Every structure is written in C-alpha cells, then in structure tokens.
Amino acid sequence: MSVIEKLRERIKQKGLGRTFSTLWKRYVFFHWELLWMERDLISPVPPHKLRPYEGLRKVDITPQNAGAFAKHFGDRVQTMAELASEGHTGHMYLDADGHAVAFIWGSTRDYHDRHYYGCNFPVQPGEFFEFGGEMTRAYFGSSLSVDVQVTLWQAMAAQGCHKVVDVCETHNIPALKLHIRMGYHEQGRVTHVYGLFGKWRFFRETRYEGSRLEPLRKPGRPVVTAAAQA
C-alpha cells in the first residue's frame, strides 16, 4: 500500500480532523503536560469494583528473561533488557504460556527516560519513581491495575522507600482516574514536553495551585488511613 493509499485509509477510518491532528503532532509540533503525583506506601488502596483475574504470576524482569515481552510488547524487548541491566526494579506478569501481559518499573535514583519522553525525572531520598506501567487490553478494567502497583510498592518499601512519585499525561483520562482510585495526591507541579518537527525536544517545569484532578473525582470517595493491602 502506497503512502497516499495509507493516508486515504486513515482519513476514512479516523476522519480528516483527527488524521490532521495526529500528523501535526507527529511531524510538526506537540505539547504534553505531565502532572506529578505522589503517594505514601502504607495507606491502603480505596475500595474498588474492578473485575478479578487469575492465572498470572509475577516475575522480576532481568536482561535474560526480557524475551517474554516478544508476543504482546515486541517493540519493547530491548528496552526491557536495558532497564533491567541499569538496575531498575521491574515486575512483569506472565500468563500460562510464559508471555508477559503486564509490567511496571521503579527507580530509586534520578531517572533519565531516553526511550519515550526524553527528559530527566529527579528522585529525592526515601522515594522512588514509578514508570512504564502497562498491560494488554484483555486486562483493562481488572484488579491487575491495582495489584501491579501495590506489589511494586511493597518491593520498594523493602528497599527503604516510603513514597512513590510518578507523572501522568493530562490527556490520558483513564490513567488520571486510575491515580485517583489508587489514592495519589497532586504535587502541584507540571513537566512540559515540547516536540518540534519530529526531531527536537524541549522541557520546562511549572507550578499550580489547587487541583487539576477534581473534575474527574467521584463524589463521596472514602478517605482511608490504615496500612496498604494487596
């Protein structure tokens, strides 16, 4: 299929406006806002109604077993091996056939994200930076999204951490709602990522007052203070 034919097919599927917007962001200019959030490692996750899952086992990611990502995350195999070789803590969840269907990472030192955003994420003593959490579509809406985080928190607490920090794109509404469900709090700062002509990246940080997540918060969500549970 030629480039013109691919473009026509995409316009047919997505519409002219969405197609133009995607191409503009990819080849001309984009601006991402990354909200910083944090959470202690002992408060429990608020009650949820996510569906259960079964048949998965958690395995620590190493350079030697990164091949498990080949089926569902084929473009990440090398990245997973590199992150493991750099000493970051990574967990993957394998199905009965040994294929990774979910993963998450934590770093106890400043993390330079050369694989996606291209910027540095500073980490303070006693905290860790959580990143890269992802799962296959079959597990969307399941309690796996909770378990992968809580299990990582427990592993990082054993390394001496007492707080988790991470960033979330403001246009990723499902991820923002997940952070609310998990009991995260906004830090009031934003890392801005600018992309120009698909080649250059620029970064800056701003601060804000109040909450940018409040419009997404469900009324009457309970506040909890006891110890975290998986």
N, C-alpha and C positions, 0 to 999 in steps of 0.2 A: 504494500500500500504506500503510495507516494505521500509526501508531506502535506500537499494540498488536500488529498483524499482524507488523511487523518484529521486535518483541521475541520473539514466539512462534517465528518462523522462526529467530532467532538461538539461542534456547534449544534448539530441535530440532537445530540443527547443532553447537553448542558444548557443550550441556549446561547445566543450571541453575547449577552451581557456577562454571564458567568465565565464564558470562554475568554473574552477580552480581559476581564479582571484577573484571571489566572495567568494569562500570558504577560500582562503588565507587571504583576508581582514577581514573576519568574525571571523576566528578561530586562525590566526597566527599573522598578523601584518597589520595595516593600518596607513596612514598618511594623515590627512586632513589639508588644508590651508584655514583659514578663513580671508578674506580680510575685513578690517574695512573701512566703508564708512560713510559719514555724509551729512547732507543737512539742510539748514535753513527751517523754517516753513512758510515763506511768499512768496518766489519765486514760480511762477506758474509752473505747470507741462507742459513740451513742448507738442506741438500738436501731436496727435497720430491717428491711423486709426483702433483702436480696435473696435470690434463689440459691439453694445449696448446689454443690457439685461433688463429684467423687472420682476416684481413680487416678489421682495425680500424686507425684512425690516430689519433694523439694530437694534439689541438689546444688551444692556450691559450684559456681562457674569457674573453670580453670582453662588455661590455654589448650589443654589436652582434650577436654570434652566439649569444646565450643562447636564441634560438628553437629551437635544435637539441634542447632538452630537452622540447619540446612533446609528442612521441609517447609516451615512456616515463616522463617525470617532469613531466607537465603542470602540477602544482601548484607546481613549483619554478622556473619560468621567471623570474619576477620576482625571486625570491631570488637566483638565479644572477647575474642582471644587477646586482643591488645589491652583492653580494660583489665582483664584478669592478670595479665603479665605485669601491669603497672601497680598491682597491689590493692586495687579497689575491691570491696566486698560485693559479690554478685550472687544472686539466687536465681535459679531457673526452675520451672515446674514442668516435669516430664509426664507425658501420657503413657499408656500401657506399652506403646511401641518404642518408647525412648525418645520421642520427639518433643522439643521444647514448645510449650504453648503459652508461656508467660515468663517474664523476667523482671528484675528490678536491681538497682545498684545503689551503693552508698560509699561516700568518700569522707574520710576523717581529715583530709588536708585540702587546701585550695584546689579546685578542680578546673582544669582548662578543657573546655568542650570543643575539641578540634573536629569532631565528627558531625556536628549539627549547627549549633548557634555560632561557634567560633569565638566565644568570649570566655573570660575567667569568672568563676564563681567563688568568692572568698569564703572560707570556713573558719569560724572562731573556735578557740579551745573549748572542749566539752560538747561540741555539736558536730553533726555530720550532715553532709549534703546528699539528699536523696535525688536520684535522677534515673532516666531511662525506663521507667515502669511502663510495661506494655503487655498486652495479651491478645490472643486470637479472638476473632469475632464470636466464636462459639461460647466464650465465657463472659461476654459482655452482660452486665446485669446480674452477675453471680457474686457470691461472697468471696470469690477468689481475689477480687479487687481489695478487699479488706485484709484477708489473710496474708497476702504477699507483703503488705506494708507492716503489719503487726509483727510478723516473723522477722523481718529485717530490723525493726526497732529493737527487738529482743537481742538479736545478734550484735547490734551496735552498742546497746547498753552494756553487754558483756565486755566490750572493748573500752568502756569508760565514758561513753557518751550519755548525756542527759537531755539532749534536744535534737530534733530533726528540723532541718530547713530545706526548702526547695523553691522552685519557681514554676509558675503556670501561665501559659499564654492567655491573654484576656479574651481572645476569640474562641477558645476551647471551652465552651459552656459545660459539657459533660464533665470535664476534668475539674473545673471550678466547683461544680456541685459535689463531686467526689471529695474534694478538700473540705468542704463544709460538713459533709457527712462524717468525715474522719476526725473532725474536731480541730482543724487547723485554725490559726489566727493570722490575720494580716500583719505584716511588719510596717506597712505604710511606705514602702519604697518600691520602685519600679526600675528594672533594667530595660532600656530601649535598645533594640537591634534594628539597624537600618541596612538594607541591601540595595546596591546600585549597579545596574547593568549586568546582574548575574555574576559579578566579579568581586566587588569591594564590599566590605562590611565595616560599619561604624557603630560605636556603642556610647551610651551615656546613662547616668542614673538620676532619677528624680525622686522626690518625696511627696506624700499626700497626706491629708488629714481625713479622719472619718473612715468609712468602709466603702469599698467598691464591690463587695460581695453581697451586701444587704438585700438588693433587689432579687437575688437568687435564693435567699434563705427562706425555708418553710416556716410559717408562724408556729410558735409553741414548741420549737425543738428543745428537748430537755438539756439541761446543763449537768455534766457528770464530773465527779472529782475523785473517784476511787481508783484502784490500780488497774492498769491495762490488761485486757484479756484477749486471747486469740479468738 
